[in-house]
Amino acid sequence: MNLKKDAYGQEILAYLAGKEFSEVVERDDGFIGLSGGAPAS
């Protein structure tokens, strides 16, 4: 898998690097939400 196409892996790397990130969530019922992600440490 191409590292740039692995969205979940990019979130984990951003968290570990102390960077802020957002997460887009799409549920089966069509709801789309935006999460602020975990705070950068």
C-alpha positions as CSV (number, residue, x, y, z in Angstrom):
1,M,0.0,0.0,0.0
2,N,1.2,3.5,-0.8
3,L,1.9,5.4,2.4
4,K,0.1,8.5,1.1
5,K,-3.1,6.5,0.5
6,D,-3.3,5.1,4.0
7,A,-5.4,7.7,5.8
8,Y,-5.6,5.8,9.1
9,G,-1.8,5.3,9.1
10,Q,-1.3,9.0,8.4
11,E,-3.5,9.9,11.4
12,I,-1.3,7.6,13.7
13,L,1.9,9.1,12.3
14,A,0.6,12.7,12.8
15,Y,-0.4,11.9,16.4
16,L,3.0,10.3,17.2
17,A,4.8,13.3,15.6
18,G,2.7,15.7,17.8
19,K,0.9,17.3,14.8
20,E,-2.7,18.3,14.8
21,F,-5.1,16.5,12.4
22,S,-8.7,16.0,11.6
23,E,-10.6,12.8,10.9
24,V,-13.6,12.5,8.4
25,V,-16.0,9.8,9.4
26,E,-18.7,8.4,7.0
27,R,-21.2,6.0,8.5
28,D,-23.2,3.4,6.7
29,D,-26.4,5.5,7.1
30,G,-24.8,8.4,5.1
31,F,-23.9,10.6,8.0
32,I,-20.6,12.4,7.4
33,G,-18.8,14.0,10.4
34,L,-15.5,15.8,11.1
35,S,-13.6,15.0,14.3
36,G,-11.0,17.3,15.7
37,G,-8.8,14.3,16.3
38,A,-6.7,13.7,19.4
39,P,-4.9,16.7,20.8
40,A,-1.2,17.0,19.8
41,S,1.1,16.2,22.6
